[in-house]
């Protein structure tokens, strides 16, 4: 299977706009610092599964840097680094195993936990946060990963239907 990369980029940029403009209105004010669904990260994981690790790395790096510039102004680069690295690792894992919905659920859950953990540790490294990891994990990382999992499951069928084109086998196509 191959992805329609031009459409993926257009959809990812649309998701970036939705993530930064519509989602803050949908999340209740008391939960706005707790639930941070990363829609572009979910698209990066789709790219990792269907287009490969190198494409996922580039998509993750580009979308992560855009997200750093648009929404999270403390540092430029943590989301780019995290999304690029996890996109590459997810693509590397997907090349070694068949990309089923069960495997995708596992990748989204582990990848979501890894992304927010990487961001926390980068912020901790540069002393931008005083919070303990256990508190951040309970307060933000776990709820965000679970929300991303539900969003990814909702997007699985539309992405597979509209952005992934089936590859034709190069074998004998003659009727039997």
N, C-alpha and C positions, 0 to 999 in steps of 0.2 A: 504494500500500500504506500502511496505517496500523498503528501499533503499539497494543497494549493497554497503555496507560501504567500503569494500576493494577497489572497483573501485572508490568510491567517494574520498578516501584518495589519490589514485594515480592521479586522475584528478585534485584534489586540489593542489597537489605538482607540477603538470605540469603547472597549472595556476599561481602558485607562481613564477615559473621560467619565464614564459611568462611575468608576471607583472613586474618583475625586470630586464629582459633583452631585451625583444622585444618592449614593450609598450614605453619605453623612446625614442626609435628610431622612433616610429610612431607619437608621439605627437610633434607638431611643437615647436621649441625652445622658442618662445615667450609665449607659453602656458604651458610649462613644469612644472612651479610651480603652475599653476592654475588647471590643469586637472590631477587628481591622481586616476584613476579607480582602485578600490580594488576588483580584480577578486575573490580572496579567500573569501572575505566578501560576495560576491554574492553566492558563493558555500555554505557558512555557512547558509545563508538564505534559500537556497534550502533544506539543511539538516534539518533546523528548521521546515519547512513545511511538509517534507515527513518522517523524522526519529524521530522527537521529540525534546523536549527542552534539555534533558540531553546530548544527542549526539551532538546537535548543540552547546551547551556550551563547550564541550570538543574539538570539531573540531575548533570552533572559538578561544578558548584559545590557542590551539596548533599552529594554523596557524598565529594567531596574534603575538605570541611570535617569531615565525620564521620570520615574516615580520619585527618585531622590530629589530631583530638581523641582517637581511640582508640589509635593506634599510634605516631605519630611526634611526640613531645611537645616537640621543640626549638622549633618555631615553630607558630603556628596560622595557616594560610592558604596555604602553598606548594602543597600538593596541591589545595586548592580552586581556587586561581588557575590552576594548570597544567591541571587536568582541565577546568575551565570554558572556558579559552581554546582548548585543543586540541579539545574537543568542538564549540565554535562553528566553528573553522576547518575541522574535518572535515565538519561539516554544510554549511558554505558550499561546500566542494569537492564534496560528494556531490550538491548541488543542480544543479551544472553538468555532471555526468557521470553516466552510468548506474551504479548501485551493484551491480556484479558481484562475484563472489568474488575475482577477481584484483585489482580495485580495492580491495576490503576488505583484502586481504593487504598491499597497499601502504600503506593508511591506518594499519593496526595497527603495521606496522614503523616507519614515519616518526613516527607519533604516540608510540609507546613510546620511541623515541630522543629525541624532543622533550621528553616529560614528565620523564624522569630528568635530562635536561640542564637544564631549567628549574629543577628542584629543586636541582641542584648549584649553579647560578649564584646562586640566592637564598641558599643556605647560604653561598656564598663571599662574597656581598655583605654579609651580616651577620657574617662571620668565624667561622662555626661549623665550618668545615673548612679544613684546611691542605693538602689533597691537590691534586695537579695534575689537570687535566681529562683528559689522556691516560691517566693511571692509573685514574681513575674510569670512563672510557669502557671501557677494557679489562676492568676488574675487575667492574663492576656494570651499566653502561648496556647494552652489547651483549648479554651473556648474558640479562639480564632481557627485552630486546626480543625476542630469539629465543624464549624460553620463552613470552612473551605471545602471540607469533605462533602457536605450536603450540596453546596453550589456545584462542585465538580460532577456529582452524580446527576444533577439536573441538566448540566451542559453536555454530558457524555454522548447521548444519542444525537442531538443537533450537530455537535462538532463532527462526529463520525459520519453523519449523513451529508453535511454540506462542505466540509473542509478536507475530507479524506477521499481521494479518488482511488478506486480499486485498481490494482496493477493487473495487467493481463498476463497470463502465463505465456511463456515463449515456446511451450510444447506444441504438440500436434493438436490442431483445432478441428480436424476433420470429423464429420459425424460418423458414428459407428453403425 
